[in-house]
Amino acid sequence: MQNLDWEDLRYFAAVARGGSISAAARELGVNHSTVLRRLDSLEQSLGVRLFERLQSGYVMTGAGETLRGRLGAIEEDIGSAQRAVGGLDEELRGTIRLTTTDTLAHGLLMPYLQRFQEQHPAVQLQLVVNNSFLNLTQREADMALRPSNTPPANLVGRKVGAVATALYASRAYLRRADRAGIARDDWAAHRWVAPDESLAHLAAAQWLAERVPPAQVAVRADSLLTMVDAARHGMGVAPLLCLLADRERTLEQLAPPDPRFHTQLWVLSHRDLRNVARIKALSQFLFDALREDAHIFPA
């Protein structure tokens, strides 16, 4: 038994149970020729015929009956092991390593994770706050909640919606601009808080680069959270995520969110983990909860 191909034995067992090649093929989800090839391989390895090929079906020979008897205990052990291991992933317990951006962790995610953890206290959440995509293939994380209009093709998941960006400035800055005679929509005349080159892919950054002279940029930052703080302290007008800026009482929105600035929001995982019970549960929970959030726009 040690020298036999376990796949061949699995096909033999299916034929023995079903009594025909077609029944085994249906059970295993393969075509007839695959079953025949596996059965021939096993018989050649053993040097005996395991079935008599009759018009009424496949009937086991004495050698086949002996093999089935020996295989029965092994099949039960394998089945028991599969059920035990599979059962572990059916239980909502264990660790989920979730990666997201600082903006989403700070401005959106925590209340929902708290609710999920209340419902599933045996699940331990491990947050990895990182503004670049971690490699889920190498298990740097199990799941990702990411704003991206071009999510990695090797991940699976669903688009929740989109997060919006609009132009904001502090009331103190706007009073200074009014005294200087600067119209609110004269973008080239304002001082600006702008994304740096690491955020140049954002549509709002590209819009700003086309309309604002570089000399009018007071500060650049590689963090949207830092940009909110700079705008709050009156350093200039800034394109900010609405979910961050709307909570700041000192900031005023200068124009409605521009759909061109929207960024899609995705709940993602590696395809090998999508059916793990705890990953599946958190993915569905976040998808359902975030779609109802006031700061998530349809996309």
Secondary structure, 3 states (H helix, E strand, C coil): CCCCCHHHHHHHHHHHHHCCHHHHHHHHCCCHHHHHHHHHHHHHHHCCCCEEEECCEEEECHHHHHHHHHHHHHHHHHHHHHHHHHHHHHCCCEEEEEEECHHHHHHHHHHHHHHHHHHCCCEEEEEEECCCCCCHHHCCCCEEEEECCCCCCCEEEEEEEEECEEEEEEHHHHHHHHHCCCCCCCHHHCCEEEECHHHCCCHHHHHHHHHCCHHHEEEEECCHHHHHHHHHCCCCEEEEEHHHHCCCCCEEECCCCCHHHCEEEEEEEEHHHCCCHHHHHHHHHHHHHHHCCCCEECC
